[in-house]
Amino acid sequence: MQKQNIKILLVDDDIYFRLAVKEVIADFGLILEATSADEAIALINQEHFDIALIDMQMQTDECGLRVLDSSTQKNIHSIILSSYDNDIVTQKCYEKGCEHFLAKIHYLRSLPSYLTNFLKSKSNEKLSYITEDKALLANLEKLKSMNLSEQCVFISGETGVGKSLIGKSIHNFNNLSEDNFVHINCSEISENLIESELFGHKKGSFTGAINDKKGILEVANGGTLFLDEIATMPMNMQKKLLKALDEKSFYPVGSNKLVKSSFTLITATCEDLFEKISKGDFRKDLFFRISGFNIDVTPLRDRQSDIPLLIKHFTSKLQRRIVLKPQAIKALSGYEWPGNTRELKKIISLLSQQKNGLIDETQVNQLINQKELYCEDSSWLTSNQKNFIDGNGLRAFMKKIEEEIVQETLLKHKGKITYAIKDLKISSSAFYRIFENLKA
């Protein structure tokens, strides 16, 4: 979403505070100033304004309330700024139609996010998530209108339902650009490296730490951190993450310098966290911390009306145009879709490679009944590998694969580590982590 030019009325009798506020919100549009209630009301009657920022302590509270009366009569989005906590005045302001009552002390952090939220409400940006699920649409629309700065959103749903897409959409709702969105899949990081990935590290803090590195919590400062598959995070890391989220600060590995960071936190999982909590595999206090606005994404098999919409969307993205006959669409709509939207996308891609571009029911059923043709995992794992995973677990399998390929690559390059790292296309820290295990 691009910034729009809006017209802002800033009403405050403190010149220094006005200068400070103008510096913070200058990029949002044209700002006109008033130093008294009478001056503000005159401007409101003469000009069009999108937003009014009104000080409640000009001479008397009644001055601020008079300005608020005039702004609400003109349907101006009004935000009250106040230096003290007075429930009676706050109640009067909301009764008279103000949108927000903000503490002045927090203007530097709060005003940009509230103005951003206002711009979102004016924009015609459409949801990027394709669905007719009324409950899901209502939740997404609600998130679009909320100020989620430094708040938490938790997304649950089966693998392949589009949790990552929803997470990115939520970020876009709450930001004027696509910058500062940090997405990491916790299941893809080895247990040995996850602390460094989250919090960063100092050079020399462990074998392979050849440079200082910022952690993703620091990189996400001021933006959005999306922790995908958070249920896979080791218990010791859950405790450290909880402390960092509560205190909005942490120490990188090997450093005694505190790093502060604030961000919107989005977490997602395909697992049942309540079951993991009951088994002692996930911290209850962390679950309460990451919960805020919770979304459960319905599996595709329970959203059959979405399937024709998704088919149309996926076929429109293909390089080669294909047409699905009504019976083909019916066959796809009647399938259970254990892999959800991701599986449907894969099927459409494979249908586009059929010799005949006019797709019928037979072609669809052949693909559905021969899962080995499109199951992404089937061609990669042998029966022995699957048995090893069943007996030893995925992490042990991944460790074994890493060690074997590092050994083979070193032999290939006659022990020259630099060439091995380049050939494997991994970081030096990742290489030395595996290499240390080989020596152990």
N, C-alpha and C positions, 0 to 999 in steps of 0.2 A: 504494500500500500504506500502511495506517495503522499507526502505532506500536502495539505491544502491550505490556502491562504484564508484565514478567518479574521474577523474584526473583534478585538478584545477591548473592553472598557476596564481600566484599572483604577479603582477608587480607594485612595488611602491618603491621609494627611501627613505621612512620614516620607519625606523625599528620599531618604536613604533606603528605606524598605522598597519603595517604588523602583529605584535604580537596580536594586538587587533582583527583584522579581523580573524586571524587563530583561535583564541579562540572561536569566534562565529560560524565558519563554519567547525570546526574540524571534526564533525561527518559525514560530507557529502562525504568524500573521501580523497585521497592523495593530498597534497598541495605542489607544488614546487614554489620557490620564485626567483624573479629577481629584481635587484635594478636599472637596466638601460635598455634602449631600445635595445642596442646591445646584452646584456645578455639574454633578453627576446626573441629576434629574433633567437638567437642561439639555445635556448631551444625548441622553436617552430619547428625549422628545424630538431631537433634531436629526439624529443619525441612526443607522441600522447597526446593531451589534449581534454577534453570535454568542458571545460569552461576557459575563460581567464578574470581575473579581472584586469583592466588596469587603472592606475593612469594617469590623463591627465596633471598633473603638474610636470612631471619629467624634470628638466632643462627648457625645452620649450614645448609648445603644440605639436610641430612637432615630438617630441620623442614619445609621446603617440599615435599620428596618424600613425607613422611608425610601431609600435607594432600592432595597429589595422589592418593595411594593411596586415601584415603577418598572423595574426590570421584568418582574413576572407578568405584569399587565401587557408588556410588549413581547412576551414569550421568549425572553432572553434566558439562556442557560446560566443560572446564577450560582456562584461558588463563594461562600462566606469564609473569610480569613479572620481568625481570632487569636488573641494572646492569652486568654484565660478561659477556664472551664466553668461555665454557668449553665446548668441544665435548663433553667427557665428560658434564657435567651435562645439556647439551642433549639428548644421545642418551638418557640415562636417562629424562628427562621424556617424550620421545616414545615410548619403550618402555613406559612406565607408562600411556600413553594420553592425554597432553595434546593438545589440538587445535592450539594455537599457542604458540610461544615468542617473546615480543616484547621488544624493548629498551625499558627504561623511558624512555629519553631521548625516544622517539618517541610516548609515550602520548597526547599531545594530538591527534596526527594519526591514529594507528593504531586506538585503542580504539573510537571511534565507528563506523568503517568495519567493524571485525570484529564488533561487536555488531549492526550493521545486517545484516551477512551472516548472522548467527545467526538474526535475525528472519525473514529471507527463507526460510531452510531450514525454519522452523516454519510459515510461511504456506501457505495453500492456493491462492495466486494461480496462475492458469492462464496458459499461453502464449497470447498474442494472435495469433500467426502460425498460420494454418490450413494444415496439411500432414500427410501421412502418410509423408513422406520420413524414413526412420529415421536416416540420417546427419545430416541437418539438425536433427532433433529432439534427437538425442544432443548435438550441439554447443550447442544452445540451453539444454538442461538443464544442461550442464556450466557454461555461463556463468552460469546462475541460481545455482549453488552457489559460484561463485568470488568472491573479493574483487577487484574491478576498479578500485578507487580508484587514480587516476593511472596506469593501465595503458592499453594500446592494443589496439583491435580493428579488424581490416580486413575489410571485406565486399566481395566481388566477385560479379558476376552481371549478366545482361542487363538492359536497360531494362525496367522494369515488373514485375520479379519480387518487389518489396516490400522493397528494401534499407532504405528509410527506416523502414518499419514495424518491421523487425528492430532497427534502431538505437534507436528509441524504446523497444522492449521491453527491450533490454539496459540502457538507462538506468533504466527502472522496476524492473528486477531489483535494481539497486544503489543505489536511493534510496528513502527512506520517503515521498517526495512527488514530484509531477511537476514541481516547480520546478527551475530552474537547468539546463534542457536547451536548448542553443543549437544550432540546426540552420541551416546555410547551404549553398546550392548554389553551388559555385565557378563553374560554367558560366554562371550568371546574373549575375555581377558583371563589369563592364567592367574591362579590364586597368589602366585609369587609376585606378580606385577601390579595387582589391582590397587594396592596402597599408593604406589608411585603414580599410576594413572589418575587416581582421584585427587591426591594432594600434591603431586610433584615431588621432586627430589633435588638435592644439592649434588654437585659434582663430587665424585669420590665417596658418596654415602654407602655404596655397595658395589660389588663387582659388576662392571659394565656401565656404571653411571659416569660416562666420560664427559658429560656436560650438565649444566643446570637445566632442569625441565619444569615448566609450569604444569600444574595439575589441572584437570578439567574443571574443578570447582573454582579455581582462580580465573581460568579462561572465560567461564560463564558469567563473571561478575557484571551486573547490570543488564543481563539478558535472560536466557532460558537454558536450563540444564535438563535434558531428557535422559533419564536412566531407564533404559529398556531392559526387560527381563531381570528386574531387581530381586526377584525371588531366588536367583542363583547366587547372590552375593554371600560370601562366607560370613559366619557369625561374628568373628573378630572384627571384620570390616564394618559390619552393621553397627556395632557399638561406636566405632570411630566416626562413621558417617553421621550417626545420630547426634553426637557431641558437636560436630562441625556445623550441622544444620541448626541446632539450638543456639549455639554461640556465634554463628555466622563468621567463624574464624577457625583457623587450623594451622598446624606446623607442617611444612613439607618434610619429607624423609631426610634426616640428617641435618636439619636446620633448626636453629633456636629463634628464628625471626617469625613472628606471628603474621599470617596473611589473612586479611579480611575480605569477605566476598558475600554479596547478596544477589539473589536471582530468583526467578520463578522456577519452581521445581515441578517437573512432570515425570511421573514414574509409571511403568507399565509392566504387566506380567500376564502370562498365559496360564499360570498355576493358581491353585486355590490357596491363598495366603492364610485363610483361617485354619485350614488343615495343617499347613506347615507350622503355624503358631502353636497349635495343639500338640504337635509332635516335638516342639522345641527347636525347630529348624529355622524359625524366623522370629525376630524380636517383636513382641506386642507393642512396646513403646515406640519402636521405629514405624510400625504400621500406623499407629495413631498420628505420628508426626508427619508422615507423607500423605495421609488422608486429608482431604480438604473438600474439593469438589470431585466426587467420584463418578466415573462413567463405566458402565458395563456394556461392552459392545456385543450385540446379539450375533450368534453365528449365522452364516449365510443360509444354511438349510432352513432357518426360521424366518428368513427374509426373501421368500421366493419372488416377491414382486420386484426386488432389486436386481434379479438376475438378467432380465431383458435390458435393463438400463446399463448394467455393467458390460453386457455383451456389446451393446451399441458403442459404449465408451472405448472398450478395448479394440474393437474392429476399426474404429475411426483413427486409432493411433498406428495401425499397421502400414508398412510400406506397400504391401500388396493388398488391394481391396478384395474382400470376399463377401459373399452374401449367404446368410443362413436361412434355410427354408423354415417355415413355421413349425414343422415337426421336429426339426433339429433344435430349435429354441425350446420347444416343449420337453425334449429329451434332456437338455441341459438343466431346465428348471426343475425336473423331477429327480435329479441326482442329489445325493446327500452332502457333497462337498466337504469331506473331512479336512481338506487343506484350505477351505474357505476361499476368499477372494483371490489369494495368491495362486491357488490351484486353478481357478477359472481363467485367470490371465494366462497361465501356462497352456491350458487346453486351447484357448483361442489362438495363441501363437502357433501351436502345432497344427491346428486346422488350416491356418493360412499357408502352410507348407504342402497341403494336399494338392495333388495334380489338378483336380477339378475345383475351381474357385466357387462353385455353387454347392454349398455344404448341405448334405441331407442327414436324415436321422441315422442311417447306417454308419456313416463316417464318424459321427459323434459317439455312437455306442461302441464302435471298435476301439476308440481311444479310451473311453471310460472303462471298458472291460479288460483292457490290456494296460494296466497301470504301470508296468515296467517301462512302457514307452515314454511316459512323461514324469514318472516319479524321479525327482532329482537325486535321491539318495541311492536308488537301486543299482546304478552302474558304478558306484564308487566303492561300496563295501562288499567284501567277499563273505561267505558264510563263516569262515574262521575268524574274520575281524568282528563280525556281529557276536559270535560266541565269546570272544575276548571281552567285548564291551559288557555283555551280560554278566560275566563273571567278575570283572575287575572295575567296571565303571568307565564313563567317558573320559574323565580327566586322566586316568592311567593310560588309556588308549592314545589320547592326544600327546601325552608325554613320550610314549614309546615311538610314535610317528616322528615327533620332532627330533628325538635323539638319533633315530636311524637315518633320517635324511641329512642331518648335520654330519654324521660320520661319513656317509657316502660322498657328500659334497667336499669334505676335507680331503678324502682319499683322491677324489677326482682332481683337485687342485694341489695335491702333494703337500697338504698341511698349511697352505697359504691362506690365512684367515681373511685377509682383505678381499681376496677373490671369492672366497666362499660366501661372505656376507653379500657381496654384489650379486652373485649368482642366485642366492636364496631370496633376494629382495626383502630383507628384514633389517631392522635397526641393529646397531652394534650391541645395544643393551639386551635385546632379545636373543641375539646369538650367544653372548657370553653367559646369559642365564642358562641356556641349554647346555652350553659347553661345560659349565661348572658341574652340572648334573652328570655329565659323562665322566668327569674326573673323579667324582665322589665314589 
